[in-house]
């Protein structure tokens, strides 16, 4: 199944609130004929756009190929949360890779947030970037673990941006009877992801990047000068960057065996006006402790943007609204009569360790993907790390590439049935409160 074409129309953004409210870009022309580049980037999301922008700022000739439109994939459809650290908690990282490398991964996560903020400021990207993510827990055990993690970050890493919230204080912030408590990380943030992606594309084009939309990479011929073939053209380059995440398909089997696409879904309610205070009393985002995580925030026009719901295959469900409404009403039952104006799906990618997979596919071919729901910062930063590596600065890339990565059982061939089994199991655990 080619996920580039399974759930979407060629060259069209989904009918999302993001697409309805972002300032659009004029389409970039498809690749036609032969062209030459110092670096070819495949994929026009956060990773590819960041890599292309930073490479162009180095003075390199860059060609970026996007199968649909820039920001078309997960970069333009996600929850917009700019989280701290990595997708895995810091204490778990220390057990996984040791204290020294865990500290370096923390620094990489901090650098990722700083990079997003600097790009927004430097290129005047109007994407409603705001501080604050609350982490919501359903029981006392989860809250205790969340508070212990925050205390560890403060004591061992000097990170003092997290406020510990018991039940009453948390419900004053997130007025839902469902939660037992949690934390508020004011060093994290949230933004309009498609507006951010389009802002990166404007900056990249202004820096000289040659962007081609509706230019799906169909075949790669590796060698001293890789050749990338599209339907109507070919790019010959010195360096190749794969920035495809969940839409990699068969372009590289080794990466595909370690990075599994997974769908997720978001809805946008009608504008809530003064009733928005019954959802959140401050302009922050929320992510809860379920494995099939619920994540949400208020838009700048006071809609609830709520993400969640289970996916058991690569086709989007026939009724995305109902898929997401169910977990939304578990958190906010008073919204049962609220109109839903938008509902959309998207494909992201996860790894077995829930950490990004950065690798040298060949001496002159780099890949970064598998952000596991933590991609706003990490994907943007991974693009810069690959640009730095092309320029001979390998430290940051090598830190991320040392993260243990193992293939999914059965590799790419069995990912779909494995996905169905895994989602069934974890959804059951969530329902049982395990």
C-alpha positions as CSV (number, residue, x, y, z in Angstrom):
1,X,0.0,0.0,0.0
2,X,1.4,3.4,-1.0
3,X,0.5,5.7,1.9
4,X,1.2,8.7,-0.3
5,X,-2.0,8.0,-2.2
6,X,-4.1,5.8,0.2
7,X,-6.1,8.5,2.0
8,X,-5.5,11.7,0.1
9,X,-6.0,13.4,-3.2
10,X,-2.9,14.1,-5.3
11,X,-1.5,17.6,-4.5
12,X,-4.3,18.6,-2.1
13,X,-4.1,19.3,1.6
14,X,-6.7,17.6,3.8
15,X,-9.8,19.5,4.7
16,X,-8.4,20.4,8.1
17,X,-8.7,23.5,10.3
18,X,-5.0,24.0,9.7
19,X,-5.4,24.1,5.9
20,X,-8.5,26.4,6.3
21,X,-6.6,29.0,8.4
22,X,-3.0,29.0,7.1
23,X,-1.9,31.6,4.6
24,X,-1.4,29.5,1.4
25,X,1.7,29.3,-0.8
26,X,1.4,29.4,-4.6
27,X,2.1,25.9,-5.9
28,X,5.7,25.0,-6.8
29,X,6.1,23.5,-10.3
30,X,6.7,19.7,-10.6
31,X,10.2,18.6,-11.6
32,X,10.6,18.3,-15.4
33,X,13.7,17.1,-17.2
34,X,17.2,16.8,-15.9
35,X,18.7,18.9,-13.1
36,X,21.8,18.9,-11.0
37,X,22.2,19.7,-7.3
38,X,24.7,19.6,-4.5
39,X,22.0,18.1,-2.3
40,X,18.7,16.6,-3.1
41,X,16.1,16.4,-0.3
42,X,13.2,14.1,-0.6
43,X,10.2,15.2,1.5
44,X,8.8,18.6,2.2
45,X,7.9,18.4,5.9
46,X,9.7,19.9,8.9
47,X,12.8,17.6,8.4
48,X,13.2,18.3,4.7
49,X,12.4,22.0,4.8
50,X,14.8,22.6,7.7
51,X,17.5,20.6,6.0
52,X,17.0,22.4,2.7
53,X,17.0,25.9,4.4
54,X,20.1,25.3,6.4
55,X,21.9,23.8,3.4
56,X,21.0,26.7,1.2
57,X,22.3,29.1,3.9
58,X,25.6,27.2,3.6
59,X,25.6,28.3,-0.1
60,X,24.7,24.9,-1.5
61,X,22.5,24.3,-4.5
62,X,19.5,22.3,-3.1
63,X,16.6,20.6,-4.9
64,X,13.7,19.5,-2.7
65,X,11.2,17.0,-4.0
66,X,7.7,16.8,-2.5
67,X,5.2,14.2,-3.7
68,X,2.2,16.4,-2.9
69,X,2.5,19.9,-1.3
70,X,5.0,21.2,1.2
71,X,3.7,20.5,4.7
72,X,1.3,17.9,3.3
73,X,2.1,15.1,5.6
74,X,2.4,14.8,9.4
75,X,4.1,18.2,9.6
76,X,0.9,20.0,8.5
77,X,-1.6,17.8,10.4
78,X,-0.2,17.1,13.9
79,X,-1.2,18.4,17.3
80,X,1.4,21.3,17.2
81,X,3.0,20.4,20.5
82,X,6.7,21.5,20.9
83,X,7.7,19.1,23.7
84,X,10.8,19.1,25.9
85,X,13.5,16.4,25.8
86,X,12.7,13.2,23.8
87,X,9.6,11.1,23.4
88,X,11.0,8.8,26.1
89,X,11.3,10.1,29.7
90,X,14.8,11.1,30.9
91,X,15.1,8.5,33.6
92,X,14.2,5.8,31.1
93,X,16.7,7.2,28.6
94,X,19.5,7.0,31.3
95,X,18.7,3.3,31.8
96,X,18.6,2.8,28.0
97,X,21.8,4.6,26.9
98,X,23.6,5.6,30.0
99,X,23.9,8.9,31.8
100,X,26.3,10.6,29.5
101,X,24.4,9.9,26.2
102,X,21.1,10.6,28.0
103,X,22.4,14.0,28.9
104,X,23.4,14.7,25.3
105,X,20.0,13.6,24.2
106,X,18.4,16.1,26.6
107,X,20.6,18.8,25.2
108,X,19.5,17.9,21.7
109,X,15.9,18.2,22.8
110,X,16.6,21.6,24.3
111,X,18.3,22.7,21.1
112,X,15.3,21.5,19.1
113,X,13.0,23.8,21.0
114,X,15.4,26.7,20.7
115,X,15.8,26.1,17.0
116,X,12.0,26.2,16.3
117,X,11.7,29.4,18.3
118,X,14.7,31.0,16.5
119,X,13.3,30.0,13.1
120,X,9.9,31.5,13.9
121,X,11.6,34.7,15.1
122,X,14.2,35.0,12.3
123,X,11.8,34.4,9.5
124,X,8.8,36.2,11.0
125,X,6.6,33.0,10.8
126,X,3.1,33.7,12.0
127,X,2.3,30.3,13.5
128,X,0.8,31.3,16.9
129,X,3.7,29.9,18.9
130,X,2.8,29.9,22.6
131,X,4.5,28.4,25.8
132,X,3.1,25.6,27.9
133,X,2.2,21.9,27.8
134,X,0.4,20.2,30.6
135,X,0.9,16.5,31.1
136,X,-2.2,14.9,32.5
137,X,-2.4,11.8,34.6
138,X,-5.3,9.5,35.3
139,X,-4.4,8.1,38.8
140,X,-2.1,8.6,41.8
141,X,0.6,6.3,40.5
142,X,0.9,8.0,37.2
143,X,1.0,11.4,38.9
144,X,3.7,10.3,41.3
145,X,5.8,9.1,38.4
146,X,5.3,12.3,36.5
147,X,6.3,14.4,39.5
148,X,9.4,12.2,40.1
149,X,10.5,12.7,36.5
150,X,10.1,16.5,36.9
151,X,12.0,16.5,40.2
152,X,14.8,14.5,38.4
153,X,15.0,17.0,35.6
154,X,15.3,19.8,38.1
155,X,17.9,18.1,40.3
156,X,20.1,16.5,37.6
157,X,19.6,18.8,34.6
158,X,18.8,22.2,36.1
159,X,15.5,22.3,34.3
160,X,13.1,24.3,36.5
161,X,10.3,25.1,34.0
162,X,8.0,22.3,35.2
163,X,5.3,23.0,37.9
164,X,4.0,20.0,39.9
165,X,0.2,20.0,40.1
166,X,-2.0,18.0,42.5
167,X,-5.6,17.2,41.6
168,X,-7.2,20.5,42.6
169,X,-4.6,22.7,41.0
170,X,-4.6,20.6,37.8
171,X,-8.4,20.8,37.5
172,X,-8.2,24.6,37.9
173,X,-6.0,24.5,34.8
174,X,-7.7,21.7,32.9
175,X,-11.4,21.6,34.1
176,X,-12.0,17.9,33.4
177,X,-13.1,15.5,36.2
178,X,-11.1,12.7,34.5
179,X,-7.6,13.7,35.6
180,X,-5.9,13.1,39.0
181,X,-3.1,15.6,38.5
182,X,0.0,16.2,36.5
183,X,2.6,18.8,35.5
184,X,2.8,22.0,33.5
185,X,6.0,22.5,31.4
186,X,6.3,26.2,30.5
187,X,9.5,25.5,28.7
188,X,7.5,23.5,26.1
189,X,5.1,25.1,23.7
190,X,2.5,24.7,20.9
191,X,2.0,26.2,17.5
192,X,0.0,26.0,14.2
193,X,2.1,23.3,12.5
194,X,1.0,23.9,8.9
195,X,1.7,27.6,9.2
196,X,5.1,26.8,10.6
197,X,5.8,24.4,7.7
198,X,4.7,26.9,5.1
199,X,6.9,29.5,6.8
200,X,9.9,27.2,6.5
201,X,9.1,26.7,2.8
202,X,8.9,30.5,2.2
203,X,12.3,30.9,3.9
204,X,13.8,28.0,2.0
205,X,12.6,29.3,-1.3
206,X,13.9,32.8,-0.5
207,X,17.3,31.2,0.4
208,X,17.5,29.7,-3.1
209,X,16.1,26.2,-2.6
210,X,14.6,24.8,-5.8
211,X,11.3,23.3,-4.5
212,X,9.3,20.9,-6.7
213,X,5.8,19.8,-5.6
214,X,3.8,16.9,-7.1
215,X,7.2,15.3,-7.7
216,X,7.2,11.9,-6.1
217,X,10.5,10.2,-5.9
218,X,10.0,6.8,-7.6
219,X,13.5,5.4,-7.7
220,X,16.9,6.0,-6.3
221,X,20.1,4.9,-8.0
222,X,22.9,5.0,-5.4
223,X,26.5,5.7,-6.2
224,X,29.1,8.5,-6.1
225,X,26.4,10.8,-7.5
226,X,22.9,9.5,-6.5
227,X,20.1,9.8,-9.1
228,X,16.5,10.3,-8.1
229,X,13.8,9.7,-10.7
230,X,10.4,11.2,-10.6
231,X,7.6,10.8,-13.1
232,X,8.8,13.6,-15.3
233,X,12.4,14.3,-14.4
234,X,15.6,13.2,-12.7
235,X,17.9,14.8,-10.1
236,X,21.6,14.0,-10.0
237,X,23.3,15.1,-6.7
238,X,26.4,14.7,-4.5
239,X,24.4,14.2,-1.3
240,X,20.9,12.8,-0.8
241,X,18.7,13.3,2.3
242,X,15.7,11.1,2.9
243,X,13.1,13.1,4.9
244,X,10.0,11.1,4.3
245,X,9.0,9.8,7.7
246,X,5.8,7.7,7.5
247,X,5.7,8.2,3.7
248,X,9.0,6.5,2.9
249,X,7.4,3.6,1.2
250,X,9.9,1.3,-0.6
251,X,12.6,4.0,-1.2
252,X,14.9,2.3,1.5
253,X,14.2,-1.1,3.0
254,X,16.6,-0.8,5.9
255,X,14.9,2.4,7.2
256,X,11.5,1.0,6.5
257,X,12.2,-2.0,8.7
258,X,12.8,0.3,11.7
259,X,10.3,3.0,11.1
260,X,6.6,2.1,11.1
261,X,3.8,4.4,9.7
262,X,0.9,4.9,12.0
263,X,-2.3,7.1,11.6
264,X,-3.7,9.5,14.0
265,X,-6.7,11.8,13.9
266,X,-7.8,15.3,15.0
267,X,-11.0,17.2,15.1
268,X,-11.8,20.9,15.5
269,X,-15.0,21.9,17.2
270,X,-17.1,25.0,16.4
271,X,-15.7,28.2,18.1
272,X,-16.5,27.9,21.8
273,X,-16.4,31.6,22.8
274,X,-16.5,32.1,26.5
275,X,-17.2,28.3,27.0
276,X,-13.5,27.7,26.0
277,X,-12.7,28.3,29.7
278,X,-14.5,25.1,30.5
279,X,-11.8,23.3,28.4
280,X,-8.6,25.2,29.5
281,X,-8.2,28.2,31.7
282,X,-4.9,29.1,30.1
283,X,-3.6,29.1,26.6
284,X,-1.6,25.8,26.8
285,X,-1.6,22.4,25.2
286,X,-2.3,19.1,27.0
287,X,-1.1,15.5,26.5
288,X,-2.3,12.8,28.7
289,X,-0.7,9.5,30.0
290,X,-2.6,7.0,27.8
291,X,-0.5,5.0,25.4
292,X,-3.0,5.9,22.7
293,X,-2.5,9.4,23.8
294,X,-5.1,12.2,23.9
295,X,-3.6,15.6,23.0
296,X,-5.4,18.9,22.6
297,X,-5.4,22.7,22.9
298,X,-7.5,25.7,22.0
299,X,-7.0,27.4,18.7
300,X,-6.6,31.1,18.4
301,X,-10.3,31.3,17.4
302,X,-11.3,29.4,20.5
303,X,-12.0,26.0,19.0
304,X,-11.0,22.8,20.7
305,X,-8.4,20.9,18.6
306,X,-8.5,17.4,20.0
307,X,-6.4,14.5,18.8
308,X,-6.8,10.8,19.6
309,X,-8.6,7.7,18.7
310,X,-7.4,4.2,17.7
311,X,-6.2,3.2,14.3
312,X,-6.0,-0.5,13.3
313,X,-4.8,-0.2,9.7
314,X,-3.5,2.3,7.1
315,X,-6.8,3.3,5.7
316,X,-8.5,6.2,7.5
317,X,-11.8,5.3,9.1
318,X,-14.9,6.2,7.2
319,X,-16.1,8.5,10.1
320,X,-13.1,10.3,11.6
321,X,-15.4,12.6,13.6
322,X,-16.9,9.6,15.5
323,X,-13.4,8.1,16.0
324,X,-12.2,11.2,17.8
325,X,-15.4,12.3,19.4
326,X,-15.4,9.2,21.6
327,X,-12.2,9.9,23.5
328,X,-13.0,13.7,23.5
329,X,-16.3,13.0,25.4
330,X,-14.5,10.8,27.9
331,X,-12.5,13.9,28.8
332,X,-15.2,16.6,28.3
333,X,-18.6,15.0,28.4
334,X,-20.3,18.4,28.4
335,X,-19.3,18.7,24.7
336,X,-21.8,16.0,23.5
337,X,-23.9,18.5,21.6
338,X,-21.0,20.6,20.3
339,X,-20.7,20.9,16.5
340,X,-17.6,19.4,14.9
341,X,-16.5,21.6,12.0
342,X,-13.3,19.7,10.9
343,X,-12.0,16.2,11.2
344,X,-8.9,14.9,9.5
345,X,-6.3,12.1,9.7
346,X,-2.6,11.9,9.1
347,X,0.3,9.5,9.0
348,X,3.3,9.8,11.3
349,X,5.9,7.2,12.1
350,X,7.2,5.4,15.2
351,X,10.1,3.3,16.1
352,X,10.4,0.4,18.5
353,X,12.2,2.6,21.1
354,X,10.0,5.6,20.4
355,X,13.1,7.6,19.6
356,X,14.1,9.1,16.2
357,X,16.0,7.0,13.8
358,X,18.9,8.9,12.2
359,X,21.3,7.0,10.0
360,X,23.8,7.1,7.2
361,X,22.2,5.0,4.5
362,X,25.4,5.4,2.5
363,X,28.4,7.7,2.7
364,X,26.4,10.4,0.8
365,X,22.9,9.4,1.8
366,X,21.3,10.4,5.1
367,X,17.9,9.7,6.6
368,X,16.0,10.9,9.6
369,X,12.5,9.8,10.6
370,X,10.4,7.9,13.3
371,X,9.8,10.9,15.6
372,X,7.0,8.9,17.4
373,X,4.7,11.9,18.1
374,X,7.5,14.2,19.2
375,X,8.4,15.7,15.8
376,X,7.7,19.4,15.9
377,X,11.0,20.1,17.5
378,X,12.9,16.9,16.8
379,X,12.1,16.8,13.0
380,X,13.1,20.4,12.5
381,X,16.3,19.8,14.4
382,X,17.1,16.6,12.6
383,X,17.0,18.5,9.3
384,X,19.6,21.0,10.7
385,X,21.7,18.1,12.0
386,X,21.8,16.5,8.5
387,X,22.7,19.9,7.0
388,X,25.5,20.2,9.6
389,X,26.8,16.7,8.7
390,X,27.0,17.5,5.0
391,X,29.1,20.5,6.1
392,X,31.4,18.2,8.1
393,X,30.0,18.8,11.6
394,X,28.9,15.4,12.8
395,X,28.6,15.6,16.6
396,X,24.9,16.3,16.9
397,X,23.9,13.8,14.2
398,X,26.2,11.1,15.7
399,X,24.6,11.6,19.1
400,X,21.1,10.9,17.7
401,X,22.4,8.1,15.5
402,X,23.8,6.2,18.5
403,X,20.3,5.7,19.9
404,X,19.6,2.0,19.9
405,X,17.4,1.1,17.0
406,X,16.0,-2.4,16.3
407,X,13.8,-3.5,13.4
408,X,10.2,-4.3,13.9
409,X,9.6,-8.0,14.0
410,X,9.1,-9.2,10.5
411,X,10.5,-5.9,9.1
412,X,8.5,-3.8,6.7
413,X,6.5,-6.8,5.4
414,X,4.7,-7.4,8.7
415,X,4.3,-3.9,9.9
416,X,0.5,-3.6,9.1
417,X,-0.6,-6.7,11.0
418,X,1.8,-5.8,13.8
419,X,0.2,-2.4,14.0
420,X,-3.3,-3.8,14.4
421,X,-2.2,-6.2,17.1
422,X,-0.2,-3.5,19.0
423,X,-3.0,-0.9,18.9
424,X,-5.6,-3.5,20.1
425,X,-3.3,-4.4,23.0
426,X,-2.5,-0.9,24.1
427,X,-6.0,0.4,23.6
428,X,-7.2,-2.4,25.9
429,X,-4.6,-1.5,28.5
430,X,-5.7,2.1,28.4
431,X,-9.3,1.1,28.9
432,X,-8.4,-1.1,31.9
433,X,-6.2,1.6,33.4
434,X,-3.1,-0.5,33.4
